[in-house]
């Protein structure tokens, strides 16, 4: 007998495509910062292996904070607002139905969104200021940039 808790425990975070994609993005965004830290250690006389290890240790807390910030933005601004929305539930249900029939997730998503494009016509006509949709991300980036300056 399997419970939801059992299946949740089997869902390894390090194997989850969504978490991996977000982590890879964070690592990529932090590459220049890592390179700068690494080069500083090299300039101070460390060998490549030592400089790599020291740079990894130095940047890891920053990468972890950045990952959690991005995940928080996703949850707060995308997942929670969509979670109980009837349109979102209908679209996700249709996508799952196609996936259950053997269609790849990316193909199922494209097909269902193209099929339901008309649902979004009113949204596409909605006037929004450029500041409305980026305020949180900008303040997040500003705090991230301040933290970067503090750590370098």
Secondary structure, DSSP 8 states (H G I E B T S, - for coil): ---HHHHHHHS-GGG-HHHHHHHHHHHHHTHHHHHHHHHHHHHTT--HHHHHHHHHHHHHHHHHHHHHHHHHHHIIIIIHHHHT-HHHHHHHHHHHHHHHTT--HHHHHHHHHHHTGGGGHHHHT----TTTTTHHHHHHHHHHHHHHHHH-
